[in-house]
């Protein structure tokens, strides 16, 4: 299958005015990724970065991988969970943004497109601009690409786990097909930008908030790194995948929509930063990693967290418990990535003594007993997908958080399964 790397025209947001880019660099210390490096040089660099068996695999250390493999060798139930998830995704996909296209003349065939979930037709003006109903998903919205990117990312993680933890070569082969279709084949690849994410009819054709929909690419990057550790991927393909992530990261850190999301003051900024950290680790950019740690200390915690551990912007939502937990999941992913790079953000406190550690304990009773939550929650609460007690329990060495995580029901999902295995291996 032919693979082609593209930049520039594929990333319209990267054609931002020079003054915008200069301002972003001045305000954030933002680097230019792989500046002046041609494709041949990039491929040589990526091929020269073999995965050390003891190295960090984004969210997993080499030592943890070894312990998990030992657990799976003697725990048949845990091993079946890994293999059954891989088998499920062996039968599904591959996925592509090109399989379902919107009626939007500006979005090219390979551009990701989605519509914002909480915007509805106005009953008073049915043909006019949509109106917002927070927490209520409009069933008629275009979400095909949103669903596809999530399923593709879960597939790569599930297949990567089977390859790295169970030595399943078929899983590695299937993952290569899935990755080629989504990222590399010119006919089906996703262009590395999100200019048309979460469009709102009658208002815009895309917005920065759409970047929340690429959170699942963290799971995908984790899966790729596990596949690399298993020796199950071609070095040229790995280099091309790193280049794609580098291009997307460049768009995130230079485009107006990327800057809008970075400067948000709620879970969107948290997950922007978690993505920037994860993608920069995978793409090998230490400057963006430092930017992510700085954003955590100087923006995320000071603008979101209160002295009692609450995050008011999440609690103001109509699904306040869900958004509060989702936000803490993002903080825990970011802190975990930083920890494995020698940076302790778990215990960071502002000059006023505010830190995220207290937030983990503040929300914990309600994650365990959602019916005790007295703030707005107009839908059910998915306990089985909350992972922060496990990650924070590991990062803080907290028996209370780890015990709480073990009490929670767990979804049959690759990301949840990975966190559960990390906790089991602790």
C-alpha positions as CSV (number, residue, x, y, z in Angstrom):
1,X,0.0,0.0,0.0
2,X,1.5,3.3,-1.0
3,X,2.2,5.8,1.7
4,X,2.6,9.5,1.2
5,X,3.4,12.3,3.6
6,X,1.9,15.7,3.0
7,X,2.0,19.0,4.8
8,X,1.1,22.6,4.0
9,X,-2.0,22.4,1.8
10,X,-3.2,19.5,3.9
11,X,-3.2,21.7,7.0
12,X,-5.0,24.9,6.1
13,X,-4.8,26.2,9.7
14,X,-1.0,26.2,9.4
15,X,-1.3,29.0,6.9
16,X,-2.1,31.3,9.7
17,X,-0.9,34.9,9.4
18,X,2.7,35.4,10.4
19,X,1.8,37.8,13.2
20,X,-0.4,35.1,14.8
21,X,2.4,32.5,14.7
22,X,4.9,35.1,16.1
23,X,2.5,35.9,18.9
24,X,2.0,32.3,19.8
25,X,5.7,31.7,19.9
26,X,6.2,34.8,22.0
27,X,3.4,33.9,24.5
28,X,4.1,30.2,24.9
29,X,7.7,29.6,23.9
30,X,6.3,27.4,21.1
31,X,8.9,25.7,18.9
32,X,8.9,24.9,15.3
33,X,8.8,21.1,15.0
34,X,11.6,19.6,13.0
35,X,12.4,22.9,11.4
36,X,14.5,22.7,8.2
37,X,14.4,18.9,8.3
38,X,13.5,17.2,5.0
39,X,11.7,13.9,4.8
40,X,14.9,11.8,4.3
41,X,16.5,13.4,7.4
42,X,13.4,12.8,9.4
43,X,13.2,9.1,8.4
44,X,16.8,8.6,9.3
45,X,16.2,10.2,12.7
46,X,13.2,8.1,13.4
47,X,14.9,4.9,12.3
48,X,17.8,5.7,14.6
49,X,15.5,5.7,17.6
50,X,15.0,2.0,18.4
51,X,12.9,1.3,21.4
52,X,15.0,0.3,24.4
53,X,13.4,-2.6,26.3
54,X,13.7,-0.6,29.5
55,X,12.5,2.7,28.1
56,X,9.2,4.4,28.8
57,X,6.4,3.5,26.4
58,X,4.4,6.8,26.9
59,X,2.2,5.6,29.8
60,X,4.0,2.4,30.6
61,X,7.6,1.7,31.7
62,X,9.6,-1.1,30.3
63,X,9.7,-2.7,33.8
64,X,5.9,-2.5,34.0
65,X,5.5,-4.1,30.7
66,X,7.7,-7.0,32.0
67,X,5.6,-7.4,35.1
68,X,2.3,-7.3,33.2
69,X,3.6,-10.0,30.9
70,X,4.4,-12.1,33.9
71,X,0.9,-11.5,35.3
72,X,-0.7,-12.5,32.0
73,X,1.3,-15.7,31.9
74,X,-0.3,-16.9,35.1
75,X,-3.7,-15.0,35.2
76,X,-5.9,-16.6,32.5
77,X,-8.7,-14.2,33.1
78,X,-6.5,-11.1,32.6
79,X,-4.9,-12.7,29.5
80,X,-8.3,-13.4,28.0
81,X,-9.4,-9.8,28.4
82,X,-6.4,-8.7,26.4
83,X,-6.8,-11.3,23.7
84,X,-10.6,-10.9,23.4
85,X,-10.3,-7.1,22.9
86,X,-7.7,-7.7,20.2
87,X,-9.8,-10.4,18.5
88,X,-12.8,-8.0,18.5
89,X,-10.8,-5.3,16.6
90,X,-9.3,-7.9,14.3
91,X,-12.8,-8.3,12.9
92,X,-13.6,-4.6,12.6
93,X,-12.3,-1.7,10.5
94,X,-10.2,-0.4,9.0
95,X,-11.5,3.1,9.4
96,X,-11.1,6.3,7.4
97,X,-12.3,9.9,7.4
98,X,-13.2,9.4,3.8
99,X,-15.8,6.7,4.4
100,X,-18.5,9.2,5.5
101,X,-18.3,12.7,4.0
102,X,-20.3,15.8,5.0
103,X,-22.2,18.1,2.8
104,X,-19.6,20.7,3.2
105,X,-17.9,22.2,0.2
106,X,-14.9,23.6,2.1
107,X,-13.9,20.4,3.8
108,X,-11.7,18.3,1.5
109,X,-12.2,14.6,1.1
110,X,-9.4,13.8,3.6
111,X,-10.3,16.4,6.1
112,X,-11.8,15.4,9.5
113,X,-15.3,16.8,9.9
114,X,-17.7,16.7,12.8
115,X,-20.5,18.8,14.3
116,X,-20.7,20.0,17.9
117,X,-22.8,17.6,20.0
118,X,-24.9,20.1,22.1
119,X,-26.3,22.3,19.3
120,X,-29.8,21.8,18.0
121,X,-32.2,23.3,15.5
122,X,-34.1,26.4,16.9
123,X,-37.8,25.5,17.1
124,X,-38.6,29.2,16.6
125,X,-36.4,29.4,13.5
126,X,-36.0,25.8,12.1
127,X,-33.9,26.9,9.1
128,X,-31.8,29.4,11.1
129,X,-28.6,29.0,13.3
130,X,-28.6,26.2,15.8
131,X,-29.0,26.9,19.5
132,X,-27.1,25.3,22.4
133,X,-28.5,22.8,24.9
134,X,-25.7,21.9,27.2
135,X,-25.3,18.2,27.9
136,X,-28.0,17.2,25.4
137,X,-26.6,15.5,22.3
138,X,-28.4,16.3,19.0
139,X,-29.0,12.9,17.3
140,X,-29.0,14.4,13.8
141,X,-25.5,15.8,14.0
142,X,-22.7,14.5,11.8
143,X,-20.5,12.4,14.1
144,X,-19.2,9.7,11.7
145,X,-15.6,10.8,11.8
146,X,-15.8,11.3,15.6
147,X,-16.9,7.7,16.0
148,X,-14.4,6.4,13.6
149,X,-11.3,8.0,15.2
150,X,-12.3,6.7,18.6
151,X,-12.8,3.1,17.3
152,X,-9.6,3.2,15.2
153,X,-7.6,4.4,18.3
154,X,-9.1,1.8,20.5
155,X,-8.3,-0.8,17.9
156,X,-4.6,0.2,17.7
157,X,-4.3,0.1,21.4
158,X,-6.0,-3.3,21.8
159,X,-3.8,-4.7,19.0
160,X,-0.7,-3.1,20.4
161,X,-1.4,-4.6,23.8
162,X,-1.8,-8.1,22.3
163,X,1.4,-7.8,20.3
164,X,3.5,-6.4,23.2
165,X,2.1,-8.4,26.1
166,X,1.0,-11.7,24.4
167,X,3.4,-11.8,21.4
168,X,0.5,-11.9,19.0
169,X,2.0,-11.3,15.6
170,X,-1.4,-11.3,13.8
171,X,-2.4,-8.4,16.0
172,X,0.6,-6.5,14.9
173,X,-0.1,-7.2,11.2
174,X,-3.7,-6.0,11.6
175,X,-2.6,-2.9,13.4
176,X,-0.3,-2.0,10.4
177,X,-3.3,-2.2,8.1
178,X,-5.5,0.0,10.3
179,X,-2.7,2.6,10.7
180,X,-1.9,2.7,7.0
181,X,-5.6,3.4,6.1
182,X,-6.1,6.1,8.7
183,X,-2.8,7.9,8.6
184,X,-0.8,7.1,5.5
185,X,-2.6,5.9,2.4
186,X,-3.2,9.1,0.2
187,X,-6.7,7.9,-0.7
188,X,-7.9,7.4,2.8
189,X,-5.6,9.2,5.2
190,X,-6.7,12.0,7.6
191,X,-5.1,15.3,6.9
192,X,-3.2,16.3,10.1
193,X,-5.4,19.2,11.2
194,X,-8.9,19.7,12.7
195,X,-10.0,22.9,11.0
196,X,-13.5,21.4,10.6
197,X,-14.0,19.8,14.0
198,X,-17.2,20.5,15.9
199,X,-18.8,22.8,13.4
200,X,-22.0,24.5,14.4
201,X,-24.6,25.1,11.7
202,X,-25.3,28.8,11.1
203,X,-22.3,29.8,13.3
204,X,-19.0,28.3,12.0
205,X,-17.5,25.5,10.0
206,X,-15.2,24.3,12.8
207,X,-13.8,25.5,16.1
208,X,-11.0,24.9,18.5
209,X,-13.2,22.9,20.8
210,X,-13.1,20.2,18.2
211,X,-9.6,19.2,19.3
212,X,-11.2,17.4,22.3
213,X,-12.2,14.8,19.7
214,X,-8.6,13.7,19.1
215,X,-8.0,12.7,22.7
216,X,-8.3,9.2,21.5
217,X,-5.1,9.7,19.5
218,X,-3.3,9.4,22.8
219,X,-4.5,5.8,23.0
220,X,-3.4,5.3,19.4
221,X,0.1,6.6,20.1
222,X,0.3,4.3,23.1
223,X,-0.7,1.4,20.9
224,X,1.9,2.3,18.3
225,X,4.7,2.5,20.9
226,X,3.7,-0.9,22.3
227,X,3.8,-2.3,18.7
228,X,7.3,-0.8,18.3
229,X,8.4,-2.3,21.5
230,X,7.1,-5.7,20.3
231,X,9.2,-5.4,17.1
232,X,6.1,-5.6,15.1
233,X,6.3,-2.5,12.9
234,X,8.3,-1.5,9.8
235,X,10.7,1.3,10.6
236,X,9.6,3.3,7.6
237,X,6.0,3.1,8.7
238,X,7.0,4.2,12.2
239,X,8.8,7.2,10.8
240,X,5.8,8.2,8.7
241,X,3.5,7.9,11.7
242,X,5.8,10.1,13.8
243,X,5.8,12.6,11.0
244,X,2.0,12.7,10.9
245,X,1.9,13.2,14.6
246,X,4.5,15.9,14.4
247,X,2.5,17.7,11.7
248,X,-0.7,17.5,13.7
249,X,1.2,18.8,16.8
250,X,2.5,21.7,14.7
251,X,-1.0,22.5,13.7
252,X,-2.2,22.3,17.4
253,X,0.6,24.8,18.4
254,X,0.4,27.3,15.5
255,X,-3.2,27.5,14.3
256,X,-5.8,29.9,15.7
257,X,-8.0,27.0,16.6
258,X,-5.2,25.3,18.4
259,X,-4.4,28.5,20.3
260,X,-8.0,28.9,21.2
261,X,-8.1,25.4,22.7
262,X,-4.8,25.8,24.5
263,X,-6.1,28.9,26.2
264,X,-9.4,27.5,27.3
265,X,-10.0,27.4,31.1
266,X,-11.7,24.1,31.5
267,X,-11.3,20.4,30.5
268,X,-10.6,21.4,26.9
269,X,-7.3,23.1,28.0
270,X,-6.5,20.1,30.2
271,X,-6.9,17.6,27.4
272,X,-5.1,19.9,24.9
273,X,-2.1,19.8,27.2
274,X,-2.3,16.1,27.7
275,X,-2.4,15.6,23.9
276,X,0.5,18.0,23.4
277,X,2.5,16.0,26.0
278,X,1.7,12.6,24.5
279,X,2.2,13.6,20.9
280,X,5.5,15.4,21.6
281,X,6.8,12.3,23.4
282,X,5.9,10.1,20.4
283,X,7.2,12.6,17.9
284,X,10.3,13.2,19.9
285,X,10.0,16.9,20.6
286,X,11.3,17.9,24.0
287,X,10.4,21.6,23.6
288,X,6.7,20.9,23.4
289,X,7.0,18.6,26.4
290,X,8.4,21.5,28.4
291,X,5.6,23.7,27.1
292,X,3.1,21.2,28.4
293,X,4.7,21.1,31.9
294,X,4.7,24.9,31.9
295,X,1.1,25.1,30.9
296,X,0.1,22.8,33.7
297,X,1.9,24.9,36.3
298,X,1.1,28.3,35.0
299,X,-2.3,27.9,33.4
300,X,-4.2,24.7,34.1
301,X,-4.0,24.5,37.9
302,X,-4.2,28.3,38.6
303,X,-7.2,28.8,36.3
304,X,-9.2,25.7,37.2
305,X,-8.6,24.4,40.7
306,X,-10.0,25.9,43.9
307,X,-8.5,25.5,47.4
308,X,-11.0,22.8,48.3
309,X,-10.1,20.8,45.1
310,X,-13.2,21.6,43.1
311,X,-13.2,22.7,39.5
312,X,-16.1,25.2,39.2
313,X,-16.2,25.4,35.4
314,X,-16.9,21.7,35.3
315,X,-19.4,21.9,38.1
316,X,-21.3,24.6,36.2
317,X,-22.2,22.1,33.5
318,X,-25.4,20.1,33.2
319,X,-23.4,16.9,33.4
320,X,-21.1,18.2,36.1
321,X,-20.0,14.9,37.7
322,X,-19.2,13.5,34.3
323,X,-17.2,16.6,33.3
324,X,-15.4,16.8,36.6
325,X,-14.3,13.2,36.4
326,X,-13.3,13.6,32.7
327,X,-11.2,16.6,33.6
328,X,-9.4,14.7,36.4
329,X,-8.8,11.9,33.9
330,X,-7.0,14.4,31.7
331,X,-4.9,15.7,34.6
332,X,-3.9,12.2,35.6
333,X,-2.9,11.3,32.1
334,X,-0.8,14.4,31.8
335,X,0.8,13.9,35.2
336,X,1.5,10.2,34.4
337,X,3.3,11.2,31.1
338,X,5.3,13.8,32.9
339,X,6.2,11.4,35.7
340,X,7.7,8.9,33.3
341,X,9.8,11.7,31.9
342,X,11.2,12.6,35.4
343,X,8.8,15.5,36.1
344,X,6.6,15.4,39.2
345,X,3.5,17.3,38.5
346,X,1.3,15.3,40.9
347,X,2.4,17.2,43.9
348,X,2.8,20.7,42.3
349,X,1.2,23.5,44.2
350,X,0.8,27.2,43.3
351,X,2.1,29.9,45.6
352,X,-1.4,29.9,47.2
353,X,-1.0,26.2,48.0
354,X,-3.4,24.9,45.3
355,X,-2.7,21.7,43.6
356,X,-4.5,18.9,41.7
357,X,-3.8,16.3,44.4
358,X,-6.6,17.6,46.5
359,X,-9.0,17.4,43.6
360,X,-8.5,13.6,43.3
361,X,-9.8,13.1,46.8
362,X,-12.5,15.8,46.6
363,X,-14.3,14.0,43.8
364,X,-13.6,10.4,44.9
365,X,-16.6,9.9,47.2
366,X,-19.0,10.8,44.3
367,X,-17.2,8.7,41.7
368,X,-17.8,5.8,44.1
369,X,-21.3,6.8,45.0
370,X,-22.7,9.0,42.1
371,X,-26.1,9.2,43.7
372,X,-24.7,11.4,46.5
373,X,-23.7,14.1,44.0
374,X,-26.0,17.1,44.5
375,X,-25.0,19.2,41.5
376,X,-26.4,19.0,38.0
377,X,-26.1,15.6,36.2
378,X,-28.9,15.3,33.7
379,X,-27.6,11.9,32.3
380,X,-26.2,8.7,33.9
381,X,-22.6,8.6,35.1
382,X,-20.2,6.1,33.5
383,X,-18.2,4.9,36.6
384,X,-16.7,2.1,34.5
385,X,-14.6,4.5,32.4
386,X,-13.1,6.7,35.1
387,X,-9.4,6.0,35.3
388,X,-7.9,8.8,37.4
389,X,-8.1,7.0,40.8
390,X,-5.9,4.3,39.3
391,X,-3.3,6.6,37.6
392,X,-3.3,9.1,40.5
393,X,-3.1,6.2,43.0
394,X,0.1,5.0,41.3
395,X,1.6,8.5,40.9
396,X,0.9,9.5,44.5
397,X,1.5,6.1,46.0
398,X,-2.0,6.4,47.5
399,X,-3.5,3.2,48.9
400,X,-6.9,5.1,49.2
401,X,-7.1,6.0,45.5
402,X,-5.9,2.5,44.4
403,X,-8.4,0.8,46.7
404,X,-11.1,3.0,45.2
405,X,-10.1,2.2,41.7
406,X,-10.3,-1.5,42.5
407,X,-13.9,-1.0,43.7
408,X,-15.1,0.6,40.5
409,X,-16.7,-1.4,37.7
410,X,-14.6,-1.5,34.6
411,X,-15.6,-1.2,31.0
412,X,-14.4,-3.7,28.4
413,X,-12.3,-1.1,26.8
414,X,-8.6,-1.2,25.9
415,X,-7.7,2.0,27.8
416,X,-9.5,1.0,30.9
417,X,-7.9,-2.5,30.7
418,X,-4.4,-1.0,30.3
419,X,-4.8,1.2,33.5
420,X,-6.2,-1.9,35.3
421,X,-3.1,-3.9,34.4
422,X,-0.8,-1.1,35.5
423,X,-2.6,-1.1,38.9
424,X,-2.4,-4.9,39.1
425,X,1.3,-4.7,38.3
426,X,2.0,-2.1,41.0
